[in-house]
């Protein structure tokens, strides 16, 4: 009975310390139809468990990175409407964040949070530029509608300052289909799952387009986000008291447990506290059949339960 009670206690401890946080950008003091673009030189915007860096150039009164906005103009094309989302509002409220990508835009994860997902849509500026073309950018599909154009957002994770190879791709516009009736430009909030990127301290957002000229991408490098969801997994106490080490971590399949003795029980839980794998009296466990993401590995060694987070790639 002792061996049963201890794992259940540890499970309850882990779940009680799991917390989902949503950054909806509602905590900023915005007047109606306004924006924050970093002109106060604050360097960015914090909400929930994320920080959105902003780089403001006082010489040119320009910005890159992120802005917070509640602009609702989804009908006016052009640069003067650079802050608005094509939806005319946030996901379930007025306020959202607009990204202007100069090289890359970064989202920093705070306090050990892990990324779950985010809602994304086009800016009004980019949307109408692709739909109709303008003095700098082409109409997507061209005159015949057959040009295989695209506008692609790529998201990657930084871990320990190193850019990880895994990536999530989200097409803000895709005209590469053989059947032109399938071509689209995103015009609504769409959820993008980021959990497959694994452990990260920040995320990189980059844009590429089929419309490229002498000086780089012609499509306006803007997109919008809202309701960025993060998950805090384990308390630091659990990590500090771990009685074992796991390697390799991250892993693609097998993971070994190194401790004073072979664990009596190894249990693997997903971020929602669900048991997904369990083995007895082994020091190796195979995660090959699990989806990519972050998991909690619990080991019962000498009657004591200890936990660590592991990343499956």
C-alpha positions, 0 to 999 in steps of 0.5 A: 500500500505504501508504494501506491500512496506515494505515487498518488500523492506525487501526482496530486502535487504535480497537478496542483502546481500546473497552471495555464495562463493566457495573455490576452493583452487586456491589462494595458491602459489603451484609449479606444482606437489607439496603440502602444508602439514602444515610444515610451522606450519601455522595451516591450510589453509583459502579460501573463507569462510572456514578454513581447520585446519592442525596439523603438527608433526615436530618430525615425519614430519607427518600431519593430517587434511588437505593438499592443493595439485595439485598432478596429479598421479592417477596411483601409489598405496601406501602411497608415493602417499598420496596427489593425487586424483584419478581424477588426478586434481581438479574439474575444475582446478589443485588444491584441498584439501586432508584430512587425518582423524585422529579421525576427520577432521574439516572444520571451517565456517568463518564470519557466513557462512552456508554450501551449499555443496562440491565436494568429491572423493577418494584419489589415495592411498585409491582407489587402496588400496580398488581396489587391496588390499595391505600389510595392507588392503584387496581387497574390495569384497574379492576373490569372490567379495561377501564380503560386504565391504564399505568405508563411509564418515560421515559429521556432524555439530558443533554448539556452540561447540556441535556436532549436531545429523543430519548427511550426509553420503557419501559412497566412496566405497560400496560393500554391494549390492546383485548384485555385478555389482552395487558395486563401488569405487568413481573415479570422483568428486561427489557433496554432499549437506550439507544444511540439516545439518542446522546452524553450526560453523564448520563441522566434517568429519569422516571415517569408513570402513568394513576393521578393524583390531587390531589397527583400520581401515585398509583402508587408511583414506584419501579423497579429496574435491574441490569447497566447497560452502558456503552462507552468508545469512543475514547482522548483522544489520538485526539480531540486529534490529529484533523486535521479537524472534523465538522459538524453533530454530532450529525446526522440525515443528512449530515455534512461534514468540514472539513480542510486537504484533501479526505480520500482515504478516509472510513470509519465504524465502529460501536462494535464496530469494524465498518465500516458505511460508506466513501467515497473522495475526498469531504468529505461523507458521508451517515449517513441509512441508519444506525441512531441511535447513536454511530459512529467516523468516520476520515478519511485526509488526506495519508496520515495517519489521524485519528478522531472520534466522531459521533452519528447521531440 
